[in-house]
């Protein structure tokens, strides 16, 4: 359970993230101690959060694995959006595979050594940086394909999309490397038999990286959110003005759903994290232990909500698409699930197209 320790540096007070230590807040030149028992997070961390993470893990691994399998089965025929979807599924799986470590850590402390402490921290940070940027890339690709269908037809290349994805991974990896340096395993002060994986050493340097990492998280959320909002608004306007009502209705619903679900899952966490960052930078300050002890539960609960986005992505971006759903049904039939697939096969003629499948209709309308 993350708590806060006060540092003094050049006459200024800073707070850094630690585990299960005594809590402090700073006001009018005085350090105040907050009782750790006031938080009331024990039930959430030990009971509710492991159950929620287990459900997210199972649904997310199944959904993203199916999406990767289907996309790889027609690797050479992938459309531009599907290339981004493939990388998004890989990023989501990377985050999902860190959840079992979080579950054990919440219940019994860190049990996996310093190497895995660094690797898990790297994977989590890498996903948080890459995931939302890939969502923005998908939105921008749909914007080009639908709003500027004719102009972008000749300039868009599969090789360019692959290069963009590779460069994105490398940049996010570079920004995530400091986690390998600063994350360490150490005994908790309040319980010597319990270990924690956190930013224990390097003092103010680790604290500076925590703040830098948070700024990167804010940029990698709010900037992609702005890009998605603009692109999908333009997509909705273009589809609304087209004459292909069947393609229009399904694609408009999905565009709105994509943006709203992304906001619903990640906006509360980023708001809570932004407040935490402003507190640590002393832009705002705690006025009492009551306000102090409310922030960490808000961070934990909203982060759990954000992680649930990993298991929703396959349903939002792939499973609602007719082409992907047909490929998935064919794959399941090959695996011997014909009886289960029959109701879906009969319903194929009544399916709605997704955003990517509306591209052809809109392109025809513009010609």
CORLINPE-V37115 format. One line per field, one symbol per residue. ss: DSSP state (h for helix, s for strand, l for the rest). psi: psi as a letter, one per 20 degrees, with the letter a starting at -180 (. if undefined). A space follows every 10 residues. Layout:
ss=???
psi=???
This chain:
ss=lssssssssl lssssssssl llssssslls sssslhhhhl lhhhhhhhhh hhhhhhhhhh hhhhhhhhhh hhhlhhhllh hhhhhhhhhh hhhhhhhhhh hhhhhhhhll llhhhhhhhh hhhhhhhhhh hhhhhhhhhh hhhhhhllhh hhhllllhhh hhhhhhhhhh hhhhhhlhhh hhlsssslll llllssssll llhhhhhhhh hhhhhhhhhh hhhhhhhhhh hhhhhhhhhh llllhhhhhh hhhhhhhhhh hhhhhhhhhh hhhhhhhhhh llllllllhh hhhhhhhhhh hhhhhhhlhh hhhhhhhhhl lhhhhhhhhh hhhhlllhhh hhhhhhhhhh lllllhhhhh hhhhhhl
psi=opapppqpok jqpqpqpapl rqqqqppljp ppppphiihk iggghhfggh gghggggggg ggghgggggg hhhlgijprg hhghhghghg gghgghiigh hhghhhgjrp jjrhghgggg hggghgghgh ghhhhhhggh ghgghghlgg highhpqhhg gggggghggg ghgghihhhh ghprpqqqhi nhipqqoamg ajchghghhg gghggggggi ghghgggggg ghghgggghh irjnhghggg hgghgggggg ggghghgggh gghgggghgh jkhrqqirhg hgihgghggg ghhhgghihh ihghhgighi pggghghggh ghhhjkkggh ighhghihij qqqaghiigg ghghhi.
